[in-house]
């Protein structure tokens, strides 16, 4: 099992920056793909970015070039650097850890979420 603790959310003006952090404990951090998801009011949760243990990253189209996901396996921590923030980035951001069992079962863990609000 993995426990995820997030920090770094807040209120910023459009064009500003925030860095979210997610500290993981309780399992083998490096064996998990780590991701950031977000859920805006009235919307479905969507993947923002994820990163595999070796460092390969993937981004949702609307955040490409603005957000950067990174991980420090030695510190069991994942980051999301968010630059050039837009009001449409406003959402609750969730940290996610994911792996698959040998039988193909998806195993996921979630943080509590942190609110990011971007004012126009």
C-alpha positions in Angstrom: 0.0 0.0 0.0 1.0 3.6 -0.7 0.1 6.7 1.3 0.3 10.0 -0.6 0.5 13.4 1.0 0.1 16.5 -1.3 1.0 20.1 -0.8 1.5 23.3 -2.8 -2.0 24.2 -3.9 -3.4 27.7 -3.5 -4.8 30.8 -5.2 -2.8 32.5 -7.9 -3.4 35.0 -10.7 -3.5 34.0 -14.3 0.0 33.7 -15.6 1.4 32.7 -12.2 3.1 29.5 -11.1 2.7 26.9 -8.5 4.6 23.7 -7.7 2.7 20.8 -6.3 4.4 18.1 -4.3 3.4 14.6 -3.4 5.3 12.6 -0.9 4.7 8.8 -1.0 5.3 6.2 1.7 4.4 2.7 2.6 5.4 0.8 -0.5 8.0 0.6 -3.2 7.8 4.0 -4.7 9.9 3.3 -7.7 7.7 0.5 -8.9 4.8 2.8 -9.5 3.8 5.1 -12.3 3.1 8.5 -10.6 0.6 10.9 -11.9 -1.3 14.1 -11.3 -5.0 14.3 -12.1 -7.4 17.1 -11.7 -11.1 17.5 -11.3 -12.8 20.8 -11.9 -16.3 21.6 -10.5 -18.9 19.7 -12.4 -16.3 17.9 -14.6 -14.8 14.4 -14.7 -11.4 13.7 -13.3 -8.7 13.9 -16.0 -5.1 13.0 -16.2 -2.8 16.0 -16.2 0.5 14.3 -16.4 2.2 11.1 -15.4 5.7 9.8 -15.1 7.1 6.3 -15.0 9.9 5.3 -12.7 12.6 5.8 -15.4 11.5 9.3 -16.1 9.4 9.1 -19.2 6.6 11.6 -19.1 3.2 12.1 -20.6 1.0 15.3 -20.6 -2.5 16.2 -21.3 -2.6 18.4 -24.4 -3.8 21.6 -22.7 -0.8 21.6 -20.3 2.0 20.7 -22.6 4.7 23.4 -22.5 3.3 24.8 -19.3 3.4 22.0 -16.7 6.3 19.8 -15.9 6.1 16.6 -13.9 9.2 15.1 -12.2 10.0 12.6 -9.6 12.8 12.0 -7.1 12.8 8.3 -6.3 15.3 8.8 -3.6 13.0 11.2 -1.8 9.8 9.3 -2.8 8.4 12.5 -4.1 6.6 13.6 -7.2 6.3 17.2 -8.3 4.1 19.2 -10.7 5.6 22.5 -11.7 2.7 24.6 -13.2 3.6 27.7 -15.1 1.5 30.2 -17.1 -1.5 29.1 -15.2 -4.9 29.8 -16.7 -8.3 30.0 -15.1 -9.3 26.8 -16.8 -6.6 25.1 -14.7 -8.7 25.7 -11.6 -9.4 22.3 -10.1 -8.7 19.9 -7.3 -5.4 18.2 -8.1 -4.9 14.6 -7.0 -1.7 12.7 -6.8 -1.9 9.1 -8.0 0.3 6.0 -7.8 -0.4 3.2 -10.1 1.0 -0.3 -10.8 -0.3 -3.6 -12.2 -0.1 -6.9 -10.6 1.4 -9.8 -12.4 -2.1 -10.9 -13.2 -2.9 -7.6 -14.8 -4.9 -6.1 -12.0 -4.7 -2.3 -11.7 -3.7 -1.1 -8.3 -4.1 2.6 -7.6 -3.6 4.9 -4.7 -4.8 8.5 -4.3 -3.9 11.5 -2.3 -6.4 13.7 -0.6 -6.4 16.4 -3.3 -5.2 20.0 -3.2 -7.1 22.9 -4.5 -5.6 25.1 -7.2 -7.5 28.2 -8.1 -6.4 30.6 -10.8 -8.1 33.9 -11.0 -8.4 35.9 -14.2 
